[in-house]
Amino acid sequence: MDRLIDEHGPIELEPAEDEFRRLVVAIINQSISTASAAAVRERVFDLLEAVTPETVLEADPEALEDAGLGEAKTEYVRNAARAFQERDLTRAGLADASDEEVIDRLSEIRGIGGWTGRMYLLFVLGREDVFPIGDLAVRRGIESLYGEMTREEMHDLAEQWRPYRSIAVRYIWAHYES
């Protein structure tokens, strides 16, 4: 980790300003490459102009699908929009919830699971001790640094980074993307 810190400099957790927009980013990023996700995100965000629950629900679902979301992710983004209108899923609304409670609340939304919940903990809530082992880039980054490992071995390795596993993950992503 020392080498990564020297190589990439200080990395801090800076929560996203717009909770809903960042959740939409996480949904778009599900199960596709970084490059593909960036292209889809650009087309969808251009279509919506402002990314809010209201603009998502007002948008023509076919236009969202044509922008690259596809039918399933269009449904998931619209489900998230409705959930944001009905529940307080903001930083303030989730401030007193544990990490698992946040993941559970978000997982009630069809199309959002553990991976997306952990991305929300990291990027929206700025939680310091999140280890998203389900993220392929995290696993590949760890393996490029430490050699081939099982998920259990990765969990064991990550224990030494507590209570700042989120920051360690950011360094691993920086390494993997460089």
PyMOL commands that set and color helices and strands:
alter all, ss='L'
color gray80, all
select helices_A, chain A and resi 2-8+19-29+34-48+53-58+61-86+91-94+99-107+114-123+136-146+151-159+165-177
alter helices_A, ss='H'
color red, helices_A
deselect
rebuild
show_as cartoon
